[in-house]
């Protein structure tokens, strides 16, 4: 099974976008900006075909967002390098999309894929409702308009007690979905046993090097802070215990990882 990472767009935000500036543990981190990349991942399974993890971006995304959300994206200086439609030319269409979570920068490329494409997400992701989401105009609902019902992963208890739940997606140990709630209700990581070694796609459970290497907490609602930190810690401990795993953060490469073209 092969694995590739694709960079679709880049944007720049203040560090407070990624770390909780109200937490005293972040006090020593200097003010400044972080560059973030919107990634998607493509896996080609010898039996089950092509699957995307997250979905890239679409030129039509702007028209699906309300005014508040459009202004926010504009303020981030989003720089699109390729859309999902442009990437798709000459490519085998994915048979399914596996989401790490349903924030706009991870699902926006679905607009460029056939509405018949099955979309999978973690338990509770589609039901997440909060005040911020209402202000932003429920962008996930707008992007997924026209798609069929979202499929939810049926996680089972992790026999190693490393995570909240796991699922052997294809039943052959090639791709595992891992429940890592906190950044969102259904945040999901994926472990891919590729021909060139295992890959761990963590989504925004840990989005930047500050979160992964320095353990800086995310700016999440108070009632999800404990689960977000626990999920991030579990992922770091899992990777440390399996040094052969290559880790792919939500919006940045780890130190020493090459950026995709």
N, C-alpha and C positions, 0 to 999 in steps of 0.2 A: 504494500500500500504506500502510495506517495503522498507527500504533504508539501504545500507551498503557501507562503504568506505574500499577500499583495497589499501594497500601500495605495489607497485611493485618494486621500486628501490630508491636508495638514492644517492645523489651526493653533493659535497662541493664546494662552490665558494666564492670568495671575496665579501664583502658587496657591492662593486661597481657593481656587477652583478644585484643587486636587488634595489639599490637606486642610485639616480643621484648625483654623487660626485661633479659635477659642479654646483649644486644648493646650495646656502649658508645655506639653512635650514638643510642640512645634515652634516654641519661642526662639530657639537658636537658629532656625532656618531663615536665612536672609530673604528680604523681599525681592521680588523679581518675577519673571515670566517663565513658563514652561512651554516648550513646543510639544504638541500632541499630534499623533498620526491616527487617521481612521484606517484600520486594517480590516481585511477579511481573509479567510483561510480556505484553501481548497484541498480536499482529500479525495483521492481516487482509489476506491476499493476494487480489488480484482473481481469480486462477485457482485457487489451491490452498486457499483458505479460511482459517480461523482456527487459529492456533497459539499456545500459551502457552510462554513461556520461564520456567522454574521454575514453582512450582505453588501458592504461598500456604500456608495452614494449614488444619487440620481440628480440630473438636472431639474427634474420635476419636483424635487423635494420642497423647494421654496414655496410653491403654490399650495402645498398641503399644510403649511404651518400658519398659525395665527400671527397677528402683528407683533405680539410680545416675543414670541419664539423667533420670528424672522429677524427682529432687531438684535436679539441675543446672538444668533448665529453670525450676523453681520459684524457685531462688535468683536467677535473672536477672530475675524479676518480669515474665514475659511478659504483655503486655496485648494481647489479640486485639481488633481493630477490626471485622473481618469475616472469616468463614471462606470457603473456596472454595465450599462448598455455598451459603452465603448470596449470594455474588457471582454464582453461576451461575443464580440464579432470573431467568428472562426473557432469559438470555443464550444466544447460539449456543454450543453445546459445542465445545471445541477438537478439531480432528482429530488433533492430536499435541501432545506436550509435549517441548520441547527443554530439557535440563538444563544448567546451568552446572557443576554437580557434585552429588554425592549425599549431602551432609550434611543432617541432619534438617530444618533451617530452610529448605531449598530444595526438598525433595521431600515435605514433610508434607502438602501439599494434595492430593497424588495420591489419598489415601484417599477424597476427595469426588468423584473423577472416575471414569467407567466404567472397569472393569478391562481393557476392550478397547482403551483409548486407547493408541496406540503411544508409547513413551517412548524418546528418543534421548539418548545421553551420549557423552563423549569416550572415546578408546581407553584401556583399562586401568582405567577407573573402577570397573567392577563387580568387578574382581579385586583391588582394593586391600585389603590385610590388614595391620593393625598392632596392637600391643598395646593401644593406647588404644581402638581400635574394639571389641576383644574385651571390654574392661571395660565399655564402654557398651552392650553387648548387641547389637552389629551392627544399629543402628536402621534402616539402609537396607533390610536384609533383611526386617525386620518390616513396614516401611511398604509395600514392594513385594510383599508376600505376596499371591498371587492374580493378579498381572500376568503377562503373557507374557514371553518373552525380551526383555531390554533390547537395543535396537539401538545399535550403535556407529558413530560417524562414520568414514567411510573418507577420512581426510585425504590430501591430495596435497602435494608440496613447494610452498612459497610461491615463485612466480617472482621476487618482489621481495626474498626472503630476510629479510623483516621478522619472520616467525614460524616456529615449528617445522613447522607445516602448516596448510593452509586447505582449505575445501570450499565451493563454490558450491552451496548446498543445493537450490535449485529450478532451477538451470541457467540463470537469467536475470539474475544479478547482484543480485537483490533482497535476499537474506539470505546472509551468509557465516558459517560456523562457523570458529572460529580456535582452534588448539591452544595452550593456555597452561598447561602443567603446572607443578606446584610446590605450590600450596595443596592439591591432591589430584592423583592420578596422571592423571586424565582431565579436569582443569579446562578448560573451554571458554568462550570469549567469542563474542559474536555481533555482527556489523555488519549493521544493518538500514537499507536505503536507502528511508526513508519519504517520504511526500509533502511533509512539512514539514522535510526534511533528514535527513542520516545520523545514526544513533544507534549508539553502541558500548556494549553491555552486557557488563561485564567480570567479573561474578560476584565471587567472593571472591579472585580473582587479585589484586584490590585492593579491600578492603571498606570502607575509611573514608578521610576526608580526610587523616588523618595518613599513610596509606600513599601516597595519590596526590600530594598537594601537598608533603608534607615528606619523602617517600621513606623512611618508617620501615619497617624489615623486620618481617615477620610472625613469630609464634611457631610455627614449623613444625619437624619433625624435622630433625636435622643433615644427613641424607642427601638431603633435598629442598630445603635452604635455597638452594643455588646456583640451581637451576632456578626456584624461586619468585621470587627477586630478578630473574633474567633475564627471566622472563615479565612481571613488573610493569614493568620498565624498557622492554621492547619496546612494551608498551601505551602507556606515557607518551610515548615517542618517536613512535609512530604518530599519536597524537592531536595532538601538537605540530606534526607535519608536515602535518596536515590540520585546520586550525583551524575548519572548518565542522562538524566532528563534535561532537555532544553526547554526553558521557560519563556513563554511569550506573554508579555504584559498587555493590558488593555490598550494603552496609547503610546508606549515607549518601548524601545529595546532595552534589555538589560546591558550593563556595562560589558563591552567586548563583543556584543552581537552586531553583525552588519545589518544596516537598514536595507530593505528590499528596494529594487528599482521600480 
